[in-house]
Amino acid sequence: MTNASLWLIDSFLSGALSASEFDKHYSVAWRNYRDSDDINEIDENTKLYVDCVFTALDLYCSDPKLRDDNYLDDCALLSEVASLNKRWRGSD
């Protein structure tokens, strides 16, 4: 399940997925990961990474009419996920 989450993150960072597509697909992948029996086999840094990306998505709002100052727009989400990715890769 983590492979799906990591693939989606990489696809978003590379531009293959838009922020709204990433939001839709990652939420499903993260819930599958969370409910998986394999969760205990994943290293702690990777668990933290995929959870932090989910938290960032929780702050994302694709609709500018509904977005307030506390929400992330497309660019802010990309920046946050890129920052999380950089920290995660640095921890390997």
KOLMARKE-849166 format. One record per residue: residue number from 1; residue in one letter; x, y, z of N, C-alpha, C in turn. Coordinates in Angstrom, 2 decimals. Layout:
<sites>
site seq=NUM; type=A; npx=X; npy=Y; npz=Z; capx=X; capy=Y; capz=Z; cpx=X; cpy=Y; cpz=Z
...
</sites>
This chain:
<sites>
site seq=1; type=M; npx=0.81; npy=-1.20; npz=0.00; capx=0.00; capy=0.00; capz=0.00; cpx=0.86; cpy=1.26; cpz=0.00
site seq=2; type=T; npx=1.98; npy=1.19; npz=0.67; capx=2.84; capy=2.36; capz=0.70; cpx=3.39; cpy=2.67; cpz=-0.68
site seq=3; type=N; npx=3.65; npy=1.64; npz=-1.47; capx=4.15; capy=1.88; capz=-2.82; cpx=3.18; cpy=2.74; cpz=-3.62
site seq=4; type=A; npx=1.90; npy=2.53; npz=-3.47; capx=0.90; capy=3.34; capz=-4.17; cpx=0.98; cpy=4.78; cpz=-3.69
site seq=5; type=S; npx=1.11; npy=4.98; npz=-2.39; capx=1.21; capy=6.33; capz=-1.84; cpx=2.46; cpy=7.03; cpz=-2.35
site seq=6; type=L; npx=3.58; npy=6.33; npz=-2.34; capx=4.84; capy=6.92; capz=-2.80; cpx=4.80; cpy=7.22; cpz=-4.29
site seq=7; type=W; npx=4.18; npy=6.33; npz=-5.07; capx=4.04; capy=6.57; capz=-6.50; cpx=3.19; cpy=7.81; cpz=-6.77
site seq=8; type=L; npx=2.10; npy=7.96; npz=-6.03; capx=1.24; capy=9.13; capz=-6.20; cpx=1.98; cpy=10.42; cpz=-5.83
site seq=9; type=I; npx=2.74; npy=10.38; npz=-4.76; capx=3.52; capy=11.56; capz=-4.37; cpx=4.50; cpy=11.92; cpz=-5.48
site seq=10; type=D; npx=5.24; npy=10.94; npz=-5.97; capx=6.21; capy=11.20; capz=-7.04; cpx=5.51; cpy=11.71; cpz=-8.30
site seq=11; type=S; npx=4.34; npy=11.18; npz=-8.61; capx=3.58; capy=11.64; capz=-9.78; cpx=3.14; cpy=13.09; cpz=-9.61
site seq=12; type=F; npx=2.73; npy=13.45; npz=-8.42; capx=2.34; capy=14.83; capz=-8.15; cpx=3.55; cpy=15.76; cpz=-8.26
site seq=13; type=L; npx=4.65; npy=15.38; npz=-7.66; capx=5.86; capy=16.21; capz=-7.68; cpx=6.41; cpy=16.37; cpz=-9.10
site seq=14; type=S; npx=6.23; npy=15.37; npz=-9.94; capx=6.74; capy=15.44; capz=-11.32; cpx=5.80; cpy=16.20; cpz=-12.25
site seq=15; type=G; npx=4.59; npy=16.49; npz=-11.79; capx=3.62; capy=17.20; capz=-12.62; cpx=2.68; cpy=16.28; cpz=-13.38
site seq=16; type=A; npx=2.82; npy=14.98; npz=-13.19; capx=1.94; capy=14.03; capz=-13.88; cpx=0.51; cpy=14.07; cpz=-13.33
site seq=17; type=L; npx=0.36; npy=14.48; npz=-12.08; capx=-0.96; capy=14.64; capz=-11.45; cpx=-1.13; cpy=16.08; cpz=-11.01
site seq=18; type=S; npx=-2.32; npy=16.62; npz=-11.22; capx=-2.64; capy=17.94; capz=-10.68; cpx=-2.88; cpy=17.82; cpz=-9.18
site seq=19; type=A; npx=-2.94; npy=18.95; npz=-8.51; capx=-3.18; capy=18.93; capz=-7.07; cpx=-4.53; cpy=18.29; cpz=-6.75
site seq=20; type=S; npx=-5.56; npy=18.62; npz=-7.51; capx=-6.89; capy=18.05; capz=-7.22; cpx=-6.92; cpy=16.55; cpz=-7.52
site seq=21; type=E; npx=-6.23; npy=16.10; npz=-8.57; capx=-6.15; capy=14.66; capz=-8.85; cpx=-5.39; cpy=13.95; cpz=-7.74
site seq=22; type=F; npx=-4.29; npy=14.56; npz=-7.32; capx=-3.49; capy=13.99; capz=-6.24; cpx=-4.33; cpy=13.87; cpz=-4.97
site seq=23; type=D; npx=-5.08; npy=14.90; npz=-4.64; capx=-5.93; capy=14.90; capz=-3.46; cpx=-6.91; cpy=13.73; cpz=-3.51
site seq=24; type=K; npx=-7.56; npy=13.58; npz=-4.62; capx=-8.57; capy=12.52; capz=-4.78; cpx=-7.95; cpy=11.12; cpz=-4.63
site seq=25; type=H; npx=-6.86; npy=10.87; npz=-5.33; capx=-6.27; capy=9.53; capz=-5.35; cpx=-5.47; cpy=9.22; cpz=-4.08
site seq=26; type=Y; npx=-4.76; npy=10.21; npz=-3.56; capx=-3.92; capy=9.96; capz=-2.39; cpx=-4.77; cpy=9.65; cpz=-1.16
site seq=27; type=S; npx=-5.87; npy=10.32; npz=-1.02; capx=-6.75; capy=10.07; capz=0.14; cpx=-7.19; cpy=8.61; cpz=0.18
site seq=28; type=V; npx=-7.53; npy=8.06; npz=-0.97; capx=-7.93; capy=6.65; capz=-1.05; cpx=-6.74; cpy=5.75; cpz=-0.73
site seq=29; type=A; npx=-5.59; npy=6.04; npz=-1.34; capx=-4.39; capy=5.21; capz=-1.11; cpx=-3.97; cpy=5.27; cpz=0.35
site seq=30; type=W; npx=-4.06; npy=6.46; npz=0.97; capx=-3.65; capy=6.60; capz=2.36; cpx=-4.58; cpy=5.79; cpz=3.28
site seq=31; type=R; npx=-5.86; npy=5.81; npz=3.02; capx=-6.80; capy=5.03; capz=3.84; cpx=-6.53; cpy=3.53; cpz=3.69
site seq=32; type=N; npx=-6.23; npy=3.09; npz=2.49; capx=-5.86; capy=1.68; capz=2.28; cpx=-4.59; cpy=1.34; cpz=3.04
site seq=33; type=Y; npx=-3.62; npy=2.23; npz=2.99; capx=-2.35; capy=2.05; capz=3.72; cpx=-2.62; cpy=1.99; cpz=5.23
site seq=34; type=R; npx=-3.42; npy=2.92; npz=5.72; capx=-3.73; capy=2.99; capz=7.15; cpx=-4.39; cpy=1.71; cpz=7.64
site seq=35; type=D; npx=-5.26; npy=1.14; npz=6.83; capx=-6.02; capy=-0.04; capz=7.23; cpx=-5.31; cpy=-1.36; cpz=6.89
site seq=36; type=S; npx=-4.14; npy=-1.27; npz=6.29; capx=-3.41; capy=-2.46; capz=5.85; cpx=-2.76; cpy=-3.20; cpz=7.01
site seq=37; type=D; npx=-2.69; npy=-4.51; npz=6.88; capx=-1.97; capy=-5.33; capz=7.86; cpx=-0.47; cpy=-5.15; cpz=7.73
site seq=38; type=D; npx=-0.01; npy=-4.63; npz=6.60; capx=1.42; capy=-4.47; capz=6.35; cpx=2.00; cpy=-3.20; cpz=6.95
site seq=39; type=I; npx=1.18; npy=-2.40; npz=7.61; capx=1.64; capy=-1.11; capz=8.12; cpx=2.81; cpy=-1.25; cpz=9.09
site seq=40; type=N; npx=2.87; npy=-2.35; npz=9.82; capx=3.95; capy=-2.54; capz=10.78; cpx=5.29; cpy=-2.87; cpz=10.12
site seq=41; type=E; npx=5.27; npy=-3.20; npz=8.84; capx=6.50; capy=-3.53; capz=8.12; cpx=7.15; cpy=-2.30; cpz=7.49
site seq=42; type=I; npx=6.52; npy=-1.14; npz=7.61; capx=7.01; capy=0.09; capz=7.00; cpx=7.88; cpy=0.83; cpz=8.01
site seq=43; type=D; npx=9.02; npy=1.34; npz=7.55; capx=9.90; capy=2.04; capz=8.48; cpx=9.24; cpy=3.33; cpz=8.99
site seq=44; type=E; npx=9.65; npy=3.75; npz=10.16; capx=9.02; capy=4.89; capz=10.84; cpx=9.13; cpy=6.19; cpz=10.05
site seq=45; type=N; npx=10.25; npy=6.42; npz=9.38; capx=10.40; capy=7.65; capz=8.59; cpx=9.41; cpy=7.70; cpz=7.44
site seq=46; type=T; npx=9.18; npy=6.56; npz=6.81; capx=8.22; capy=6.51; capz=5.70; cpx=6.80; cpy=6.67; cpz=6.22
site seq=47; type=K; npx=6.49; npy=6.06; npz=7.35; capx=5.16; capy=6.25; capz=7.96; cpx=4.91; cpy=7.72; cpz=8.23
site seq=48; type=L; npx=5.89; npy=8.38; npz=8.84; capx=5.76; capy=9.80; capz=9.15; cpx=5.58; cpy=10.62; cpz=7.88
site seq=49; type=Y; npx=6.33; npy=10.29; npz=6.86; capx=6.26; capy=11.00; capz=5.58; cpx=4.87; cpy=10.90; cpz=4.96
site seq=50; type=V; npx=4.35; npy=9.69; npz=4.79; capx=3.03; capy=9.54; capz=4.15; cpx=1.93; cpy=10.15; cpz=5.02
site seq=51; type=D; npx=2.09; npy=10.11; npz=6.34; capx=1.11; capy=10.73; capz=7.22; cpx=1.16; cpy=12.26; cpz=7.13
site seq=52; type=C; npx=2.36; npy=12.81; npz=7.04; capx=2.50; capy=14.27; capz=6.92; cpx=1.95; cpy=14.77; cpz=5.59
site seq=53; type=V; npx=2.13; npy=13.99; npz=4.53; capx=1.54; capy=14.36; capz=3.24; cpx=0.02; cpy=14.35; cpz=3.35
site seq=54; type=F; npx=-0.53; npy=13.36; npz=4.03; capx=-1.98; capy=13.31; capz=4.23; cpx=-2.45; cpy=14.54; cpz=5.01
site seq=55; type=T; npx=-1.70; npy=14.93; npz=6.03; capx=-2.05; capy=16.12; capz=6.81; cpx=-2.02; cpy=17.37; cpz=5.94
site seq=56; type=A; npx=-1.03; npy=17.48; npz=5.07; capx=-0.96; capy=18.62; capz=4.15; cpx=-2.19; cpy=18.63; cpz=3.24
site seq=57; type=L; npx=-2.59; npy=17.47; npz=2.76; capx=-3.79; capy=17.39; capz=1.92; cpx=-5.04; cpy=17.78; cpz=2.68
site seq=58; type=D; npx=-5.05; npy=17.53; npz=3.97; capx=-6.19; capy=17.91; capz=4.80; cpx=-6.32; cpy=19.44; cpz=4.86
site seq=59; type=L; npx=-5.23; npy=20.14; npz=4.63; capx=-5.24; capy=21.61; capz=4.63; cpx=-5.44; cpy=22.19; cpz=3.24
site seq=60; type=Y; npx=-5.59; npy=21.35; npz=2.24; capx=-5.71; capy=21.77; capz=0.85; cpx=-7.17; cpy=21.98; cpz=0.47
site seq=61; type=C; npx=-7.41; npy=23.04; npz=-0.29; capx=-8.75; capy=23.30; capz=-0.84; cpx=-8.58; cpy=23.73; cpz=-2.29
site seq=62; type=S; npx=-9.14; npy=22.97; npz=-3.20; capx=-8.98; capy=23.26; capz=-4.62; cpx=-9.84; cpy=24.42; cpz=-5.11
site seq=63; type=D; npx=-10.89; npy=24.73; npz=-4.39; capx=-11.82; capy=25.78; capz=-4.82; cpx=-11.45; cpy=27.12; cpz=-4.18
site seq=64; type=P; npx=-10.99; npy=28.08; npz=-4.98; capx=-10.59; capy=29.37; capz=-4.41; cpx=-11.73; cpy=30.11; cpz=-3.69
site seq=65; type=K; npx=-12.97; npy=29.83; npz=-4.08; capx=-14.11; capy=30.48; capz=-3.44; cpx=-14.33; cpy=29.97; cpz=-2.02
site seq=66; type=L; npx=-13.90; npy=28.76; npz=-1.75; capx=-14.08; capy=28.16; capz=-0.43; cpx=-12.83; cpy=28.26; cpz=0.44
site seq=67; type=R; npx=-11.71; npy=28.59; npz=-0.16; capx=-10.42; capy=28.59; capz=0.53; cpx=-10.27; cpy=29.84; cpz=1.39
site seq=68; type=D; npx=-9.92; npy=29.63; npz=2.66; capx=-9.59; capy=30.78; capz=3.50; cpx=-8.08; cpy=30.80; cpz=3.73
site seq=69; type=D; npx=-7.63; npy=31.70; npz=4.58; capx=-6.19; capy=31.89; capz=4.78; cpx=-5.48; cpy=30.67; cpz=5.36
site seq=70; type=N; npx=-6.21; npy=29.79; npz=6.01; capx=-5.59; capy=28.62; capz=6.63; cpx=-5.42; cpy=27.44; cpz=5.68
site seq=71; type=Y; npx=-6.02; npy=27.52; npz=4.51; capx=-5.96; capy=26.41; capz=3.55; cpx=-4.82; cpy=26.60; cpz=2.56
site seq=72; type=L; npx=-4.34; npy=25.49; npz=2.03; capx=-3.31; capy=25.51; capz=1.01; cpx=-3.95; cpy=25.53; cpz=-0.38
site seq=73; type=D; npx=-3.38; npy=26.33; npz=-1.29; capx=-3.80; capy=26.27; capz=-2.68; cpx=-2.89; cpy=25.28; cpz=-3.41
site seq=74; type=D; npx=-3.05; npy=25.15; npz=-4.71; capx=-2.27; capy=24.18; capz=-5.48; cpx=-0.77; cpy=24.37; cpz=-5.31
site seq=75; type=C; npx=-0.31; npy=25.61; npz=-5.44; capx=1.13; capy=25.90; capz=-5.34; cpx=1.66; cpy=25.64; cpz=-3.94
site seq=76; type=A; npx=0.91; npy=26.03; npz=-2.93; capx=1.35; capy=25.82; capz=-1.55; cpx=1.39; cpy=24.34; cpz=-1.21
site seq=77; type=L; npx=0.43; npy=23.57; npz=-1.74; capx=0.45; capy=22.12; capz=-1.51; cpx=1.68; cpy=21.50; cpz=-2.16
site seq=78; type=L; npx=1.97; npy=21.88; npz=-3.38; capx=3.15; capy=21.36; capz=-4.07; cpx=4.42; cpy=21.70; cpz=-3.29
site seq=79; type=S; npx=4.51; npy=22.92; npz=-2.82; capx=5.67; capy=23.34; capz=-2.05; cpx=5.82; cpy=22.54; cpz=-0.76
site seq=80; type=E; npx=4.71; npy=22.33; npz=-0.08; capx=4.74; capy=21.57; capz=1.18; cpx=5.13; cpy=20.11; cpz=0.95
site seq=81; type=V; npx=4.56; npy=19.50; npz=-0.06; capx=4.88; capy=18.10; capz=-0.36; cpx=6.34; cpy=17.98; cpz=-0.81
site seq=82; type=A; npx=6.82; npy=18.93; npz=-1.59; capx=8.23; capy=18.91; capz=-2.01; cpx=9.15; cpy=19.03; cpz=-0.80
site seq=83; type=S; npx=8.79; npy=19.88; npz=0.14; capx=9.59; capy=20.04; capz=1.37; cpx=9.59; cpy=18.75; cpz=2.19
site seq=84; type=L; npx=8.44; npy=18.15; npz=2.34; capx=8.34; capy=16.88; capz=3.07; cpx=9.15; cpy=15.79; cpz=2.37
site seq=85; type=N; npx=9.09; npy=15.77; npz=1.05; capx=9.84; capy=14.78; capz=0.27; cpx=11.34; cpy=14.96; cpz=0.46
site seq=86; type=K; npx=11.78; npy=16.19; npz=0.45; capx=13.21; capy=16.48; capz=0.63; cpx=13.69; cpy=16.01; cpz=2.00
site seq=87; type=R; npx=12.89; npy=16.30; npz=3.03; capx=13.25; capy=15.85; capz=4.39; cpx=13.26; cpy=14.33; cpz=4.49
site seq=88; type=W; npx=12.27; npy=13.68; npz=3.88; capx=12.19; capy=12.22; capz=3.93; cpx=13.38; cpy=11.59; cpz=3.21
site seq=89; type=R; npx=13.70; npy=12.09; npz=2.04; capx=14.84; capy=11.55; capz=1.28; cpx=16.16; cpy=11.79; cpz=2.01
site seq=90; type=G; npx=16.24; npy=12.87; npz=2.74; capx=17.45; capy=13.16; capz=3.51; cpx=17.61; cpy=12.26; cpz=4.71
site seq=91; type=S; npx=16.52; npy=11.61; npz=5.12; capx=16.56; capy=10.74; capz=6.30; cpx=16.91; cpy=9.30; cpz=5.95
site seq=92; type=D; npx=17.01; npy=9.00; npz=4.64; capx=17.34; capy=7.61; capz=4.23; cpx=18.74; cpy=7.23; cpz=4.66
</sites>
